[in-house]
Amino acid sequence: MIGRLDPQKGFDLLTGAAKGLLSRGARLVVLGSGDARLVGALRVLAELRPDAIALIERFDRALARKIYAGIDLFVMPSRFEPCGQGQMIALRYGSPPIVRRTGGLRDTVVDEISAPGRGTGFAFDDATPDALFGACDAAITAYETGGAAWNGLVSRGMAVDFDWTTGSAPRYVEAFERAVAIRRGRKTLPTRPAAAGKNGRSSGRT
């Protein structure tokens, strides 16, 4: 998990699920800076299990890229996320994301459990450690099973294109062009109400 130590990002959910994940055989790598209290319990656990938990409390862009490239699964259990970049970076690096189904995470990650053979990652709904653990357990099972299903999941994620020049931008242009065409097709253009000046009289603008 990589990000800002903030309740929004759900670091406390990972802390709550950590013991269960270790029992499941997972190893955790956490990189982040911010409110250290959110990972206090995880810090204690990392001291007890240095063989299974690496906790790096700082902002380090270069190290973040190495983590994205070296992990098998990326966790992003945000409570809310207008867009999010971490899951997109993880997809491109071939590290399927495990996300909470909210905001931009819902829009950019297709859940393999509910859409088998079409997914790009794994998703869960409730902002609880148990829900996060359930999604991680499903992801770990898929990883352990491997084979064509896992390779397909990774390949689909790496093929997702979030580039503005080939994806969203052309669609925005098409939407604006349709709007202009519709407006030009009218016999008369609607007139905007005249804006009132400081003295209450119309400014004459339309």
HELIX and SHEET records of a PDB file:
HELIX    1   1 PRO A    7  LYS A    9  5                                   3    
HELIX    2   2 PHE A   11  SER A   23  1                                  13    
HELIX    3   3 ALA A   36  VAL A   39  5                                   4    
HELIX    4   4 GLY A   40  LEU A   48  1                                   9    
HELIX    5   5 ARG A   61  GLY A   70  1                                  10    
HELIX    6   6 GLY A   86  ARG A   92  1                                   7    
HELIX    7   7 GLY A  103  THR A  108  1                                   6    
HELIX    8   8 PRO A  129  THR A  145  1                                  17    
HELIX    9   9 GLY A  147  ALA A  159  1                                  13    
HELIX   10  10 SER A  168  ARG A  184  1                                  17    
SHEET    1   A 3 ILE A   2  LEU A   5  0                                        
SHEET    2   A 3 LEU A  28  GLY A  34  1                                        
SHEET    3   A 3 ILE A  53  ILE A  56  1                                        
SHEET    1   B 3 PHE A  74  MET A  76  0                                        
SHEET    2   B 3 PRO A  97  ARG A 100  1                                        
SHEET    3   B 3 PHE A 122  PHE A 124  1                                        
END                                                                             
